[in-house]
Amino acid sequence: MKGAFLVWLGAALAAVCAAIEFDLAAGPENGVGRRCLSQWLPKGTHTKVTAKALPGFPGQRINMEIHDDSPSTNQYGARKQMDEVTFRFDTQAHANVIVCFHNVLEPGYPVDGRALTIQFKMESGAMAEDLHRVQQEEKLKPMEMELRRLSMTLDDIQDELQYLKQREGALRDANEHMNARVKTFSLSSIVVLVGVAVYQVFYLRHFFQQKKLI
């Protein structure tokens, strides 16, 4: 019963990775016909991206590129006239990994709404590993393989939670620093206002004394 529960838990954790299929209309080279999908991934995450363009009307070609939205804009892969392709890479930053497809309409073909169907799948962490190869090399039994998969998935979750904890600490420090600056500014403003008020009192007193009003 315990083993069955672990297998079920591993399958549940793996279920977050699912294939996407969509139609992408063709358009000019620098016009419409572009669609991007993204997923946030922590730095150092092993990632596998697979994509396939199903056959359709002629005059269309799919261009594909993979990058992230970090300040460095890391490039992870590109393919012109994509048919079926697989990319494997390790992320270089905590950022959204963005996969863009562009269905380019060849010159001489009319813009008549023709489109191609694209099958897309992004896997990361344990799901991106070639577990079948690991099973064969280490001669693991099915139950041992599921436990290995579960262990790798939990490691991925732990790494992400650790990053979120570090991120929370950095944001908390930034918030405390900002609060300290606001407090200092507020105290400085009060001191300046009190100083101006005292100066005005003495100035008015001196003014009225000169006018012999007091």
Helices and strands as residue ranges (DSSP letters): H 2-14, E 20-25, E 34-41, E 46-53, E 60-68, E 75-82, E 84-90, E 95-105, E 115-124, G 125-128, H 131-138, H 142-210
